[in-house]
């Protein structure tokens, strides 16, 4: 999920040749999950039509203080300024930059800008001599002093045929700039988060294995929330049918508990936060049969041995990592969970119970208690696992 998902974006378009890129800019924002409304100057209509922008944004396009139909409905610039989570003026001509920096409010775009209470980005686009002119530099400097964010122009071929600074960046570059700006303010920016998810399987013979009912839903929800908070995420997952929620997640697929242990150890040293939400098999067959076991007898006796406790192994070598464990219990639940915090050197443990309806394996919901190293207990109601993931990361942060 993008940091722009669900955001209300107000795109202001002024009258420069680079306005022809604006429909693709709208599309790029919508592809990231944003809602887009457009305000344009009258001169911008010479380069791109309101109909094109209305079609790609699925919203009316505003250019005058009242609609041009016979009803003459008032286009409220204050409401538009308050609606958006951020505004981007793109392209911003030299004329528009001057009006923005001096409060010269003679069109709807400037009125909306002056009414906007959220972050404003501006992307200058003009010929290189215009961009280098002292008056343009003064306008840009003044706008930055107000807290507005400059999207620097690219160097390239300009409408005049000259080559230099002043070209509007491509739509993807603009979107990436905005995403990077908001991502840099996220609480887990540049943090490495390691998460385990799903079941492990332990093979008895080439056909049979033992496992558990874990689907990986909780771990995958945690991975998505970590991405939303700006982290670099590695997800070590046992067999799961869940689609990876973000292509930004580094997915490592494993099958057995031994494989999960090896992969977890290989990423552990470079991790800041480690969340062990996988349901790792506690036992594995003492011996693996290279040939399929025949059903000659009414009973099949298979001997098992304990697997290594991955969480315990990590607790022994933990240095600066914030280590989170999960406990699925059905008796003496709180007492057992608190013991695991001490025995496994955890910073946090997430307890859920097999006795709670709608919690545990296979459900889209979970009901958890979060316990920290001070033995403080925080109980939560049944909720979607995506919401549980938010609660857990609130404690971690």
Buried (B, 14 or more C-beta within 10 A) or exposed (E): BBBBEEBBBBBBBBBBBBBEBBBBBBBBBBEBEBBBBBBBBEBBBEBBBBEBBBEBBEBEBBBEEEBEEEEEEEBBBEEBBBBBBBBBBBBBBBBBBBBBBEEEBEBBBBBBBBBBEBBBBBBBBBBBEBBEBEEBEBBBEBBEEEEBBBBEBBEEEBEBEEEBBBBBBBBEBBBBBBBEBBBEEBEBEEBBBBBBBBBBBBBBBEEBBBBBEBBBBBBBBBBBBBBBBBBBBBBBBBBBEBEBBBEBBBBBEBBBBBBBBEBBEEBBEEBBBBBBBBBBBEEBBEEEBEEEBEEEEEEEEEEBEEBEBBBBBBBEEBEEBBBBBBBBBEEEBBEBBBEBBEEBBBBBBBBBBEEBEEBBBEBEBBBBBBBBEEEEEEEBEBBBBBBBBBBBBEBBE
